[in-house]
Amino acid sequence: MDDAGRRCQLPRMRRGCPPQHHPPPEVETRPSAAHAPRGGGKQRRSDGEKKVFAQAAVFRSRIWDVNQKSLYLQNNELVAGYLQGSDSALEEKIYWIHNRAFDHEKFSIILSIQDGKRCLACSSGAWPALQLETVNITDLPKGGRKESSRFTFFSSNKDGAWRFESAAHPGWFLCTSSRANEPLGLTQLPGPSHVVDFYFQPC
């Protein structure tokens, strides 16, 4: 995850299709209190409605870098590589939610894999590392900013590409290595060696 990176021992894969530009993912919005129905007091949801409403807040997307490297799991780490043919089935889909504990003007999200059961987290310290932690994604916002900040990323879009900045470590971004089959990590120095621009598409 540092400048040197760690090489995963996988067979070299050929590059996939040329880069594609996709629109930003659609975002579900919840009605604010100002738009709630009036005249009938508080509107109570049934247990069934609450369950559906909660489930709708979790989104599933693909994330891959602008060099067309997809994410897959290798030795308990998310790795970015060129997946083709039958190897495409190895790609990990990303499950994510809005973290509403943070300011509304920032598109703050929590990212996970495996149906939201393993979440991306930033370690503490001056040089944070990216890791996977076994925790239910929907439980994290309940702890507020203090408990959920290291799982939270501020996402921004420019010209169809997305960046994900750590909420706990401002200035540190999700990145892939310029080399294939190396772990997803964090960097303060975007550039050719540390790719921080990604495509982010619902699936």
N, C-alpha and C positions, 0 to 999 in steps of 0.2 A: 504493500500500500504506500511505501515511501518512494523516493525518486528512483531507487534501484529496482523496486518491484520484485515480485516472486513469480518465477516461471512455473506454470503447471505443465506436467508431462503429458501432453495430449498430442495426437498426430496433427501435423500441419494441415489446415483446411484451406481450400481456395476461396477467394473472395466471391461474394454473392452478387446479387443484381446491383445495378448502378443506384446511387442515392435517390430516394423518393421523398417528396415533400408532402407532409400530411397536415391537415388543419388541426388546431388544438382540440383536445378532447372535450366533448360536451360535458357540461357541469350541471348537476341537479341543484336547484335552489330551494330553500325552505321559505315559506311565507313568513314575513316578519310580523310582529305583534300589531304593527300599524295597519296591516292588511287583514287581520283576523275579522271574522264576521262579528257584527255588533247586534245588540238588542237581545241576545239570548244568554248573557252571562258568559262564564267560561265554557269553552268548547272542550268536552272530554272525549278522549279517544278510547275505543274499546281495546281490550288486550290484543285482539287480532290486528287492529289498525296500527297499534304501537309497534308490533312485531314487523309488519310490512314496512312501516316508515323507517324503522331502524335498519332493516336489511337494505333498503334503497339507498342508504347513505354510504355504502361500500361500493367502490367502483373497481372495475378490472380493465387493465390496459396493457399494451406492449410498450416497452422502453428499449430503444437501441440507439447507439451513437451515430453521429453523422458519417462515420466511416463504414457503417453497415454492420457493426459487430453487435450481436445479440447476447443476452444474458442467460447463463445456465449455471447449475449448481455443480461444484467440484470440490471435494474435500471440505465440505461445510462452508464454502465461500461462493459468492456470486462472481462468476468469471465472464469476461466478454470475449467472444470469438466469432468466427464466420461459420454459421451453421447452414448446411445444404442437405438436400435430399432427406434421408431418414433421420439425420442429425437434427433436423428442424424440430422434431418432437421433444428435444432436450430443453428448448427455450422455456424459461420461467416467466409466467405471466405475473404482472405486478398488481396487487390489490392495495387500494389506497383510500384514505378518507381525508376530509377537511379537518384540521384541528382548530376548532372555533375558540380555543383558549387564547389565540393570538389575534392581533389586529385584523379587522376585516379587509383593510386595504391591501394586506399581503396575502397572497394565495398560499397559505401554509398547509402543508399536507404531511401525512405519515405514510410511509411506503412499506410494503410487506410482500412476502411470497407465500405459497402453499395455503391458499384460502384465508390469508390474513392471520396465520398462526405464528409466523416468524417475521419479525420486523427489523428493518434496517436501523441501526443505532450508531451514534458517534461516541467513542470513548472520551473520557475526561482527560485533562492535561493540555499542555501547550501544543503538542503535536498529536491531534486526534487521529484515531484509526477507525475505519468502518468495520462493523461487525453485525452478525445476525443474532438476534435474541428471541428466544421462544416466549412469546407473550401474545395475547389476543389483541389485535389492532383496535377493536372497539372499546377496550378497557383503558387504553392509554390517555385519551382526553379527559377522563374522569379525574386524573391526578392534577389537572391544571398545568400551567406553564412550567412550574418547577419540576414536576415529574416527567413531563412529556417533551421538554425542549430538545433533549438529545436524540429523540426519535423524529423530530420535526424538521422539514425542509421548506424554505421559501422558494417557490417555483416562479420563474419568469419566462416569458416567451418573446422572441425577436426573430422576425423573418421565418417563422415556422419551426424554429429550433428552441428547445427548452433548456434552462439551467436550473440546478437544484442546490441552493445554498443552505448550509447547516444553520439552524436557528441557535444552537448552543455555541457555535464557533463561527461568528460572522467572518466572511471572506474565504471560507473553505467550501469548496464545491465538490459534488459527486463527479468522478472522472473515470475514464478508462485509459489504459496505456495505449500508446501508438502501436505496440506489439500485440499480436493476437494471443488469446488464451492466458491472459493475466487477470488478477482479481480486480473487481470494481473497488475504487478507493476514494480518497479525498485529496484535494490539492489546493494550495494558495496561488499556484502559478500556472494558469491556463496557457496552453500553447501546443505546439505540434506533438510534444511528448506526453501531454496530459490533456486528453480530449474531454471537454466539459459540456459540449453541446449534444443534445439528444433529441430524437423524435419520440413523441408521446401520443399514442393513439388508442382509443377505446377498442376493445375486442370482446 
